[in-house]
Amino acid sequence: MSELETRTLEGGAQVTFDETLYPLAAVYGAAYVFIDRCYVHLDRPADKRIAVTLRLKPGSTLVPDELAGEFGNELLGQAWRHDISQENRALIELVATRALAGSAGPPGLDELLADDGGEAFEDPLGIAMSWEEKYKKKKPEGEAAPPADASPDGEKAGGA
């Protein structure tokens, strides 16, 4: 038996093949491509055989003599896509997982507050230090700090 047995019908065609040659997902995919222009009927005429009958819908532009060949080409293309998707399944799942995780957005305030990781962060370079703290005026070592009631120009407040 050949790989694909084709038969032209009045107003359509029939393709019969061994089901071990093409995955069922590829058969469904190829049939789906034709459902807008043909009535598609899947059958199992014998053990391990699948028959696909295509009947043209009114207004279809397909030619019945070419219908079986076009279905065979589509079936082959769908089987190829199926094989590629199976070989790259892990990569596809990884990309989808990262895309979905990224769509959740950054963590909210509740998640950040719930993180009980101890110290908020380490800052060995002093990057998070405030400007005032980083650039405050330093007094020479021998000079004492002014009294708390002194004005900025060094005079005591409240007295004459």
Backbone hydrogen bonds in HBPLUS format (Angstrom, degrees):
<---DONOR---> <-ACCEPTOR-->    atom                        ^
c    i                          cat <-CA-CA->   ^        H-A-AA   ^      H-
h    n   atom  resd res      DA  || num        DHA   H-A  angle D-A-AA Bond
n    s   type  num  typ     dist DA aas  dist angle  dist       angle   num
A0005-GLU N   A0016-THR O   2.80 MM  11  5.06 176.7  1.80 161.4 161.8     1
A0016-THR N   A0005-GLU O   2.80 MM  11  5.06 161.9  1.83 150.0 156.4     2
A0007-ARG N   A0014-GLN O   2.85 MM   7  5.13 139.6  2.02 151.0 158.5     3
A0014-GLN N   A0007-ARG O   2.73 MM   7  5.13 151.2  1.81 152.6 161.1     4
A0009-LEU N   A0012-GLY O   2.90 MM   3  4.95 159.3  1.95 121.0 124.2     5
A0012-GLY N   A0009-LEU O   3.24 MM   3  4.95 161.1  2.27 116.8 111.3     6
A0056-LEU N   A0011-GLY O   2.84 MM  45  5.74 167.1  1.86 163.4 167.9     7
A0013-ALA N   A0054-LEU O   2.90 MM  41  5.34 149.3  1.99 145.9 155.9     8
A0054-LEU N   A0013-ALA O   2.80 MM  41  5.34 175.1  1.80 168.3 170.0     9
A0015-VAL N   A0052-VAL O   2.87 MM  37  5.19 160.6  1.91 145.8 151.5    10
A0052-VAL N   A0015-VAL O   2.74 MM  37  5.19 164.8  1.76 154.7 159.8    11
A0017-PHE N   A0050-ILE O   2.98 MM  33  5.60 153.7  2.06 152.7 161.1    12
A0050-ILE N   A0017-PHE O   2.92 MM  33  5.60 163.5  1.95 164.6 170.2    13
A0021-LEU N   A0018-ASP O   3.13 MM   3  5.77 162.8  2.16 117.9 123.1    14
A0019-GLU N   A0048-LYS O   3.02 MM  29  5.44 162.5  2.06 125.2 130.9    15
A0026-ALA N   A0023-PRO O   2.96 MM   3  5.31 127.8  2.24 105.5 118.8    16
A0027-VAL N   A0023-PRO O   3.18 MM   4  6.64 150.9  2.27 148.6 157.1    17
A0028-TYR N   A0024-LEU O   2.95 MM   4  6.26 165.4  1.97 155.3 158.3    18
A0029-GLY N   A0025-ALA O   2.93 MM   4  6.05 154.7  1.99 140.4 148.1    19
A0030-ALA N   A0026-ALA O   2.93 MM   4  6.08 160.8  1.97 148.2 152.5    20
A0031-ALA N   A0027-VAL O   2.97 MM   4  6.15 161.0  2.01 149.7 155.3    21
A0032-TYR N   A0028-TYR O   2.89 MM   4  6.06 150.5  1.98 146.3 154.5    22
A0033-VAL N   A0029-GLY O   3.23 MM   4  6.49 146.3  2.35 142.4 149.9    23
A0034-PHE N   A0031-ALA O   3.12 MM   3  5.39 134.3  2.34 101.8 113.6    24
A0035-ILE N   A0032-TYR O   3.32 MM   3  5.32 154.3  2.39 101.3 108.4    25
A0037-ARG N   A0034-PHE O   3.07 MM   3  5.62 148.6  2.17 116.8 125.4    26
A0038-CYS N   A0034-PHE O   2.83 MM   4  5.69 141.8  1.98 160.4 172.2    27
A0057-LYS N   A0037-ARG O   2.96 MM  20  5.60 166.9  1.98 145.2 140.9    28
A0039-TYR N   A0055-ARG O   2.63 MM  16  4.99 162.4  1.65 152.1 156.5    29
A0055-ARG N   A0039-TYR O   2.92 MM  16  4.99 162.6  1.95 144.8 150.7    30
A0041-HIS N   A0053-THR O   2.90 MM  12  5.06 154.7  1.96 148.8 155.5    31
A0053-THR N   A0041-HIS O   2.83 MM  12  5.06 168.0  1.84 152.1 154.9    32
A0043-ASP N   A0051-ALA O   2.81 MM   8  5.04 146.5  1.93 151.9 159.4    33
A0051-ALA N   A0043-ASP O   2.81 MM   8  5.04 169.5  1.82 141.3 143.6    34
A0049-ARG N   A0046-ALA O   3.22 MM   3  5.33 149.8  2.32 132.4 125.5    35
A0060-SER N   A0057-LYS O   3.11 MM   3  5.59 151.9  2.20 141.7 139.2    36
A0066-GLU N   A0063-VAL O   2.94 MM   3  5.43 138.1  2.12 116.1 127.6    37
A0067-LEU N   A0063-VAL O   3.11 MM   4  6.14 122.1  2.46 149.4 164.4    38
A0067-LEU N   A0064-PRO O   3.36 MM   3  5.06 148.6  2.46  94.1 103.0    39
A0070-GLU N   A0066-GLU O   3.02 MM   4  6.26 161.3  2.06 156.8 162.2    40
A0071-PHE N   A0067-LEU O   2.95 MM   4  6.17 156.7  2.00 149.1 155.8    41
A0072-GLY N   A0068-ALA O   2.91 MM   4  6.13 157.6  1.96 147.0 153.2    42
A0073-ASN N   A0069-GLY O   2.97 MM   4  6.23 155.3  2.03 148.3 154.5    43
A0074-GLU N   A0070-GLU O   2.96 MM   4  6.19 160.0  2.00 147.3 152.9    44
A0075-LEU N   A0071-PHE O   2.82 MM   4  6.00 155.5  1.88 151.1 158.3    45
A0076-LEU N   A0072-GLY O   3.03 MM   4  6.23 154.9  2.09 144.4 150.4    46
A0077-GLY N   A0073-ASN O   2.97 MM   4  6.26 158.2  2.02 148.2 154.3    47
A0078-GLN N   A0074-GLU O   2.87 MM   4  6.09 158.1  1.92 151.5 157.3    48
A0079-ALA N   A0075-LEU O   2.97 MM   4  6.16 153.2  2.05 144.3 151.7    49
A0080-TRP N   A0076-LEU O   3.01 MM   4  6.25 153.3  2.09 145.7 152.8    50
A0081-ARG N   A0077-GLY O   2.98 MM   4  6.27 160.1  2.02 149.0 154.0    51
A0082-HIS N   A0078-GLN O   2.93 MM   4  6.11 155.2  1.99 144.9 152.0    52
A0083-ASP N   A0079-ALA O   2.99 MM   4  6.26 157.6  2.04 147.3 152.5    53
A0084-ILE N   A0080-TRP O   3.01 MM   4  6.28 162.0  2.05 152.8 157.4    54
A0085-SER N   A0081-ARG O   2.92 MM   4  6.12 162.2  1.95 151.5 156.4    55
A0086-GLN N   A0082-HIS O   3.00 MM   4  6.21 149.5  2.10 146.2 154.5    56
A0087-GLU N   A0083-ASP O   2.98 MM   4  6.21 156.6  2.03 149.7 155.8    57
A0088-ASN N   A0084-ILE O   3.06 MM   4  6.21 146.2  2.18 146.6 155.2    58
A0089-ARG N   A0086-GLN O   3.46 MM   3  5.06 165.7  2.48 101.6 101.3    59
A0092-ILE N   A0088-ASN O   2.95 MM   4  6.17 164.2  1.97 160.7 165.6    60
A0093-GLU N   A0089-ARG O   2.92 MM   4  6.12 162.2  1.95 154.7 159.2    61
A0094-LEU N   A0090-ALA O   2.97 MM   4  6.15 152.6  2.05 144.3 151.9    62
A0095-VAL N   A0091-LEU O   2.98 MM   4  6.22 166.1  2.00 154.9 157.6    63
A0096-ALA N   A0092-ILE O   2.98 MM   4  6.14 163.3  2.00 148.8 154.0    64
A0097-THR N   A0093-GLU O   2.90 MM   4  6.01 156.5  1.95 144.8 151.4    65
A0098-ARG N   A0094-LEU O   3.00 MM   4  6.24 163.7  2.03 151.3 155.3    66
A0099-ALA N   A0095-VAL O   2.93 MM   4  6.10 155.0  1.99 147.9 155.3    67
A0100-LEU N   A0096-ALA O   2.95 MM   4  6.13 160.7  1.99 149.7 154.5    68
A0101-ALA N   A0097-THR O   2.87 MM   4  6.02 154.9  1.94 147.4 155.1    69
A0102-GLY N   A0098-ARG O   2.95 MM   4  6.02 152.7  2.03 142.6 149.5    70
A0103-SER N   A0099-ALA O   3.11 MM   4  6.27 135.6  2.32 136.7 147.9    71
A0104-ALA N   A0101-ALA O   3.34 MM   3  5.57 154.4  2.41 101.5 108.8    72
A0105-GLY N   A0102-GLY O   3.32 MM   3  5.84 160.0  2.37 110.1 115.2    73
A0112-LEU N   A0108-GLY O   3.07 MM   4  6.37 158.0  2.12 150.6 157.2    74
A0113-LEU N   A0109-LEU O   2.85 MM   4  6.03 159.9  1.89 154.0 159.1    75
A0114-ALA N   A0110-ASP O   2.92 MM   4  5.97 144.8  2.05 140.9 150.8    76
A0126-GLY N   A0123-ASP O   3.20 MM   3  5.38 160.4  2.24 108.8 114.8    77
A0129-MET N   A0126-GLY O   3.47 MM   3  5.43 164.3  2.49 101.7 105.2    78
A0134-LYS N   A0130-SER O   2.97 MM   4  6.14 153.7  2.04 147.2 154.7    79
A0135-TYR N   A0131-TRP O   2.88 MM   4  5.97 161.3  1.92 157.0 160.5    80
A0143-GLU N   A0140-PRO O   3.20 MM   3  5.58 147.6  2.31 111.5 120.5    81
A0150-ALA N   A0147-PRO O   3.15 MM   3  5.48 165.1  2.18 116.7 118.7    82
A0157-ALA N   A0149-ASP O   3.41 MM   8  6.17 153.2  2.49 145.4 151.5    83
A0151-SER N   A0155-GLU O   2.85 MM   4  5.57 176.3  1.85 169.4 170.5    84
A0154-GLY N   A0151-SER O   3.03 MM   3  5.47 164.7  2.06 119.5 122.3    85
